[in-house]
Amino acid sequence: MKLKAGDFDILESGTVIGYKSEPIVFELDDVGQTLTIRFKFERDEEKKEARIEPKILSPSSLDMFFYNFDDHPLGIGNSEAFKLGTFRGRALYLNYRLYTLAKAAEKLIHYTWYLGEVVGQ
């Protein structure tokens, strides 16, 4: 089966429940290379709003720090897909919805990875 959303091909979509407060690691495989994206969850007592801060570790590794995503029983997520880079010669995008209950360490995440426009041609 092949899924599309408008002009985007859906690379992968699913749901994961994190284990305690451990990072959730996505490994997107391509011929000869793996793109690794880690979701890490942190609390920031000084800046209390929920926010995401990406940190590029290498051309094939990205950490996404989710700060203060610890009490959202109705869910929180992005309203437009994040453009994260390129994969298989196309723009890579992410949409997510994240749910937590009463500051529980475990997170429920619905995610969709999209392949967009061709890059570099």
Backbone as a chain_set.jsonl record, in Angstrom:
{"seq": "MKLKAGDFDILESGTVIGYKSEPIVFELDDVGQTLTIRFKFERDEEKKEARIEPKILSPSSLDMFFYNFDDHPLGIGNSEAFKLGTFRGRALYLNYRLYTLAKAAEKLIHYTWYLGEVVGQ", "coords": {"N": [[0.848, -1.168, 0.0], [0.443, 2.242, -0.696], [0.599, 5.422, 0.691], [-0.606, 8.753, 0.511], [-0.622, 12.267, 1.176], [-2.018, 14.88, -0.024], [0.412, 16.472, -1.922], [2.409, 15.053, -0.737], [4.268, 12.114, -0.018], [3.621, 9.526, 2.259], [5.946, 8.419, 4.372], [6.218, 6.956, 6.744], [4.03, 6.125, 9.403], [2.635, 6.119, 12.64], [2.116, 4.999, 16.06], [3.471, 5.391, 19.27], [4.225, 4.409, 22.584], [6.196, 5.801, 24.908], [8.886, 4.531, 26.974], [8.958, 5.056, 30.268], [10.909, 7.871, 30.934], [12.628, 7.665, 28.854], [14.499, 8.364, 25.843], [12.882, 8.474, 22.623], [13.614, 6.782, 19.759], [13.99, 7.177, 16.354], [14.879, 5.466, 13.496], [15.593, 5.971, 10.323], [15.953, 4.207, 7.515], [18.078, 4.165, 4.71], [19.594, 3.294, 1.619], [22.694, 2.248, 2.488], [22.921, 4.207, 4.483], [21.788, 5.486, 7.625], [19.385, 7.543, 8.985], [19.128, 9.085, 12.022], [16.878, 10.071, 14.439], [16.207, 11.435, 17.49], [13.838, 11.737, 20.03], [13.806, 13.618, 22.849], [12.873, 14.176, 26.19], [12.435, 16.809, 28.385], [12.377, 18.856, 31.369], [11.972, 22.304, 31.993], [12.32, 24.544, 34.361], [12.602, 27.284, 34.401], [11.776, 28.418, 31.917], [8.649, 27.961, 31.281], [6.861, 27.297, 29.222], [5.718, 24.993, 26.707], [8.0, 23.721, 24.354], [10.094, 23.066, 21.48], [13.407, 22.187, 20.787], [15.695, 21.689, 18.365], [18.73, 19.815, 17.878], [21.453, 19.459, 15.921], [23.483, 16.724, 15.508], [25.115, 15.435, 13.728], [25.475, 15.053, 10.124], [23.692, 12.955, 9.792], [22.264, 12.621, 12.123], [20.015, 13.715, 14.582], [18.904, 15.367, 17.455], [15.896, 16.009, 19.084], [14.742, 18.11, 21.398], [12.153, 18.077, 23.618], [10.658, 20.266, 25.574], [8.962, 20.594, 28.625], [6.644, 19.098, 28.029], [4.722, 17.738, 29.615], [2.141, 17.552, 30.72], [-0.382, 17.111, 29.165], [-3.18, 16.029, 28.561], [-5.114, 16.231, 26.564], [-3.669, 16.431, 24.331], [-0.948, 17.721, 22.34], [0.656, 19.361, 19.674], [2.261, 19.939, 16.474], [1.054, 22.45, 14.198], [1.594, 22.721, 11.556], [3.524, 20.76, 9.303], [6.867, 19.969, 10.282], [9.81, 20.823, 8.602], [12.559, 18.888, 8.341], [14.908, 18.219, 7.042], [16.659, 16.418, 4.508], [15.875, 13.338, 2.844], [16.411, 10.443, 1.094], [16.741, 11.998, -1.19], [14.695, 13.827, -1.1], [12.65, 16.355, 0.491], [12.234, 16.046, 3.994], [9.626, 15.734, 6.254], [7.831, 16.193, 9.374], [4.982, 15.432, 11.298], [3.282, 15.504, 14.419], [1.469, 14.35, 17.321], [1.225, 14.632, 20.742], [0.642, 13.118, 23.864], [0.148, 13.29, 27.37], [-0.337, 12.275, 30.773], [-1.089, 13.836, 33.743], [1.592, 14.684, 34.463], [3.005, 12.365, 33.963], [5.749, 10.202, 33.228], [5.761, 8.656, 30.908], [5.051, 9.005, 27.456], [2.581, 9.323, 24.945], [2.72, 9.123, 21.553], [1.631, 10.111, 18.416], [2.711, 9.884, 15.158], [3.773, 11.094, 11.937], [5.783, 10.706, 9.164], [6.772, 12.471, 6.36], [7.536, 12.556, 2.868], [8.534, 15.112, 0.828], [9.007, 17.597, -1.618], [11.367, 17.139, -4.32], [14.833, 17.492, -3.741], [17.666, 19.422, -4.584], [17.89, 19.281, -7.379]], "CA": [[0.0, 0.0, 0.0], [1.141, 3.52, -0.73], [-0.236, 6.492, 1.218], [-0.247, 10.123, 0.156], [-1.406, 13.362, 1.756], [-1.761, 15.944, -0.985], [1.607, 16.225, -2.721], [3.396, 14.364, 0.094], [4.21, 10.67, 0.203], [3.784, 9.188, 3.666], [7.045, 7.486, 4.54], [5.911, 6.098, 7.893], [3.088, 6.704, 10.34], [2.364, 5.161, 13.697], [1.92, 5.422, 17.437], [4.4, 4.76, 20.2], [4.196, 4.818, 23.985], [7.567, 5.785, 25.408], [9.152, 3.807, 28.215], [9.343, 6.027, 31.29], [11.338, 9.12, 30.298], [13.698, 7.334, 27.91], [14.313, 8.933, 24.498], [12.28, 7.659, 21.566], [14.578, 6.861, 18.662], [13.545, 6.799, 15.02], [15.977, 5.202, 12.567], [15.072, 5.922, 8.957], [16.986, 3.532, 6.737], [18.252, 4.386, 3.291], [20.683, 2.446, 1.128], [24.02, 2.63, 2.958], [22.936, 5.241, 5.509], [20.644, 5.556, 8.517], [19.119, 8.839, 9.591], [18.67, 8.846, 13.388], [16.237, 11.212, 15.079], [15.839, 11.082, 18.856], [12.974, 12.63, 20.795], [14.211, 13.637, 24.255], [11.902, 14.937, 26.959], [13.083, 17.508, 29.496], [11.633, 19.928, 32.028], [12.7, 23.56, 32.183], [11.57, 25.277, 35.37], [12.695, 28.723, 34.147], [10.897, 28.709, 30.79], [7.627, 26.945, 31.545], [6.051, 26.953, 28.053], [6.144, 23.83, 25.92], [8.754, 24.116, 23.166], [11.005, 22.072, 20.911], [14.69, 22.718, 20.345], [16.485, 20.66, 17.673], [20.194, 19.909, 17.95], [22.078, 18.609, 14.906], [24.681, 16.069, 16.021], [25.91, 15.098, 12.544], [24.569, 15.092, 8.967], [22.71, 11.867, 9.824], [21.77, 12.446, 13.491], [19.359, 14.896, 15.12], [18.161, 15.258, 18.708], [14.839, 17.002, 19.248], [14.429, 18.246, 22.816], [10.792, 18.504, 23.904], [10.654, 20.818, 26.922], [7.694, 20.847, 29.324], [5.537, 18.369, 27.396], [4.46, 16.752, 30.654], [0.777, 17.533, 31.238], [-1.243, 17.44, 28.021], [-4.06, 14.884, 28.327], [-5.876, 16.42, 25.32], [-2.711, 16.396, 23.233], [-0.258, 18.91, 21.863], [1.414, 18.994, 18.478], [2.508, 21.026, 15.529], [-0.083, 22.725, 13.32], [2.119, 22.494, 10.211], [4.631, 19.796, 9.321], [8.238, 20.471, 10.406], [10.778, 20.38, 7.606], [13.722, 18.507, 9.142], [16.1, 17.995, 6.232], [16.4, 15.62, 3.303], [15.962, 11.891, 2.955], [16.181, 9.84, -0.228], [16.709, 13.043, -2.196], [13.471, 14.622, -0.972], [12.473, 17.031, 1.775], [11.648, 15.206, 5.035], [8.762, 16.491, 7.16], [7.262, 15.459, 10.508], [3.831, 15.882, 12.075], [3.124, 14.672, 15.607], [0.58, 14.71, 18.422], [1.808, 14.04, 21.944], [-0.294, 13.1, 24.991], [0.669, 12.853, 28.671], [-1.318, 12.365, 31.843], [-0.685, 14.246, 35.091], [3.051, 14.709, 34.588], [3.56, 11.015, 33.836], [6.974, 10.153, 32.417], [5.473, 8.041, 29.619], [4.387, 9.848, 26.461], [1.934, 8.679, 23.804], [2.995, 9.969, 20.398], [1.221, 9.754, 17.066], [3.663, 10.563, 14.279], [3.772, 10.822, 10.503], [6.939, 11.199, 8.416], [6.386, 12.734, 4.978], [8.524, 12.928, 1.866], [7.992, 16.196, 0.037], [9.6, 17.954, -2.896], [12.718, 16.685, -4.656], [15.83, 18.482, -3.334], [18.98, 19.387, -5.222], [17.894, 19.046, -8.827]], "C": [[0.892, 1.229, 0.0], [0.166, 4.588, -0.261], [0.304, 7.844, 0.784], [-1.135, 11.066, 0.946], [-1.119, 14.577, 0.894], [-0.575, 15.57, -1.854], [2.679, 15.436, -1.974], [3.167, 12.863, 0.09], [4.409, 10.422, 1.691], [4.824, 8.08, 3.758], [6.718, 6.468, 5.625], [4.935, 6.847, 8.782], [2.791, 5.667, 11.402], [2.147, 5.827, 15.038], [2.916, 4.679, 18.304], [4.128, 5.297, 21.599], [5.621, 4.688, 24.485], [7.683, 4.99, 26.693], [9.74, 4.783, 29.224], [9.766, 7.321, 30.604], [12.486, 8.892, 29.326], [13.441, 8.002, 26.556], [13.614, 7.933, 23.571], [13.144, 7.871, 20.332], [13.944, 6.34, 17.382], [14.788, 6.601, 14.162], [15.373, 4.997, 11.189], [16.18, 5.383, 8.067], [16.906, 3.896, 5.263], [19.432, 3.514, 2.875], [22.017, 3.008, 1.618], [24.068, 3.686, 4.04], [21.658, 5.177, 6.337], [20.554, 6.96, 9.086], [18.5, 8.573, 10.962], [18.119, 10.141, 13.972], [15.728, 10.756, 16.438], [14.939, 12.162, 19.439], [13.392, 12.503, 22.254], [13.294, 14.592, 25.008], [12.561, 15.49, 28.221], [12.087, 18.481, 30.121], [12.546, 21.13, 32.177], [11.861, 24.404, 33.127], [11.603, 26.787, 35.133], [11.776, 29.161, 33.011], [9.821, 27.632, 30.778], [6.801, 26.536, 30.326], [6.615, 25.705, 27.363], [6.865, 24.331, 24.665], [9.633, 22.964, 22.716], [12.27, 22.784, 20.469], [15.477, 21.586, 19.68], [17.977, 20.901, 17.861], [20.768, 18.919, 16.94], [23.369, 18.049, 15.481], [25.653, 15.721, 14.903], [24.972, 15.196, 11.352], [23.489, 13.996, 8.981], [22.121, 11.639, 11.219], [21.242, 13.767, 14.053], [18.684, 14.54, 16.434], [17.128, 16.361, 18.736], [14.445, 17.005, 20.719], [13.03, 18.833, 22.962], [10.769, 18.957, 25.361], [9.224, 21.045, 27.401], [6.479, 20.265, 28.602], [5.037, 17.311, 28.388], [3.071, 16.798, 31.271], [-0.192, 17.984, 30.143], [-2.167, 16.265, 27.703], [-4.897, 15.004, 27.058], [-4.973, 16.485, 24.102], [-2.149, 17.758, 22.882], [0.553, 18.474, 20.648], [1.611, 20.197, 17.579], [1.298, 21.196, 14.608], [0.306, 22.603, 11.848], [3.316, 21.568, 10.315], [5.975, 20.519, 9.43], [9.056, 19.967, 9.229], [12.085, 20.136, 8.356], [15.0, 18.336, 8.338], [15.73, 17.248, 4.976], [16.598, 14.145, 3.598], [15.578, 11.317, 1.606], [16.01, 10.895, -1.323], [15.481, 13.932, -2.171], [13.419, 15.29, 0.394], [11.745, 16.09, 2.742], [10.885, 16.09, 6.012], [8.22, 15.577, 8.255], [6.042, 16.192, 11.035], [3.703, 14.964, 13.272], [2.001, 15.217, 16.487], [1.091, 13.934, 19.628], [0.818, 14.191, 23.095], [0.436, 12.628, 26.245], [-0.43, 13.033, 29.704], [-0.641, 12.754, 33.15], [0.813, 14.108, 35.339], [3.681, 13.31, 34.585], [4.789, 11.051, 32.941], [6.703, 9.602, 31.023], [4.696, 9.007, 28.73], [3.755, 8.945, 25.401], [2.111, 9.615, 22.626], [2.425, 9.328, 19.142], [2.145, 10.539, 16.137], [3.417, 10.169, 12.826], [4.99, 11.487, 9.895], [6.519, 11.316, 6.961], [7.623, 12.956, 4.123], [7.86, 13.953, 0.951], [8.729, 16.357, -1.285], [10.997, 17.376, -3.058], [13.686, 17.825, -4.339], [17.097, 18.304, -4.157], [18.995, 19.077, -6.703], [17.542, 20.293, -9.58]], "O": [[1.956, 1.246, 0.618], [-0.961, 4.661, -0.749], [1.515, 8.049, 0.702], [-2.25, 10.718, 1.334], [-0.091, 15.233, 1.062], [-0.546, 14.494, -2.451], [3.749, 15.177, -2.525], [2.033, 12.393, 0.181], [5.272, 11.04, 2.315], [4.613, 6.961, 3.289], [6.918, 5.267, 5.444], [5.008, 8.07, 8.899], [2.705, 4.474, 11.108], [2.014, 7.047, 15.139], [3.175, 3.493, 18.102], [3.839, 6.48, 21.781], [6.19, 3.596, 24.488], [6.702, 4.8, 27.412], [10.858, 5.272, 29.065], [9.028, 7.822, 29.756], [13.231, 9.82, 29.011], [12.288, 8.184, 26.167], [13.744, 6.718, 23.724], [13.378, 9.005, 19.914], [13.432, 5.222, 17.329], [15.653, 7.475, 14.11], [14.728, 3.983, 10.922], [17.215, 6.024, 7.887], [15.833, 3.931, 4.66], [20.187, 3.05, 3.73], [22.423, 4.1, 1.221], [25.158, 4.042, 4.488], [20.586, 4.856, 5.824], [21.533, 7.496, 9.606], [17.466, 7.913, 11.058], [18.797, 11.168, 13.998], [14.93, 9.824, 16.539], [15.24, 13.353, 19.352], [13.34, 11.416, 22.829], [12.978, 15.679, 24.523], [13.157, 14.756, 29.01], [11.099, 18.875, 29.502], [13.739, 20.993, 32.45], [10.813, 24.921, 32.741], [10.722, 27.501, 35.614], [11.075, 30.165, 33.132], [10.059, 26.516, 30.315], [6.103, 25.524, 30.381], [7.809, 25.413, 27.43], [6.395, 25.253, 23.999], [9.884, 22.018, 23.463], [12.216, 23.848, 19.853], [15.882, 20.634, 20.348], [18.427, 22.04, 17.987], [20.599, 17.707, 17.074], [24.249, 18.804, 15.895], [26.867, 15.712, 15.105], [23.774, 15.403, 11.542], [22.491, 14.098, 8.267], [21.542, 10.584, 11.477], [21.92, 14.793, 14.011], [17.977, 13.536, 16.525], [17.437, 17.518, 18.449], [13.887, 16.032, 21.226], [12.754, 19.938, 22.495], [10.85, 18.136, 26.275], [8.392, 21.607, 26.689], [5.413, 20.88, 28.575], [4.938, 16.133, 28.046], [2.842, 16.127, 32.278], [-0.744, 19.083, 30.191], [-1.973, 15.578, 26.7], [-5.349, 13.992, 26.523], [-5.451, 16.583, 22.972], [-2.779, 18.794, 23.094], [1.07, 17.358, 20.601], [1.186, 21.311, 17.885], [0.609, 20.231, 14.28], [-0.555, 22.405, 10.991], [4.04, 21.592, 11.31], [6.205, 21.534, 8.772], [8.991, 18.783, 8.899], [12.654, 21.059, 8.938], [16.085, 18.31, 8.92], [14.635, 17.413, 4.439], [17.373, 13.758, 4.473], [14.539, 11.666, 1.044], [15.235, 10.71, -2.262], [15.245, 14.702, -3.102], [14.067, 14.842, 1.339], [10.776, 15.427, 2.372], [11.422, 17.067, 6.533], [8.157, 14.358, 8.094], [6.058, 17.412, 11.201], [3.984, 13.77, 13.167], [1.637, 16.39, 16.402], [1.356, 12.734, 19.545], [0.228, 15.255, 23.281], [1.235, 11.692, 26.198], [-1.338, 13.845, 29.528], [0.277, 12.072, 33.606], [1.237, 13.485, 36.312], [4.761, 13.106, 35.14], [4.857, 11.844, 32.002], [7.338, 10.026, 30.058], [3.808, 9.725, 29.189], [4.331, 7.929, 25.014], [1.699, 10.773, 22.685], [2.694, 8.165, 18.841], [2.333, 11.741, 16.324], [2.928, 9.08, 12.525], [5.212, 12.684, 10.082], [5.974, 10.371, 6.391], [8.632, 13.479, 4.596], [6.794, 13.716, 0.382], [9.031, 15.382, -1.974], [11.715, 17.152, -2.083], [13.4, 18.986, -4.631], [17.544, 17.183, -4.398], [20.021, 18.649, -7.231], [17.498, 20.28, -10.81]]}, "num_chains": 1, "name": "protein.A"}
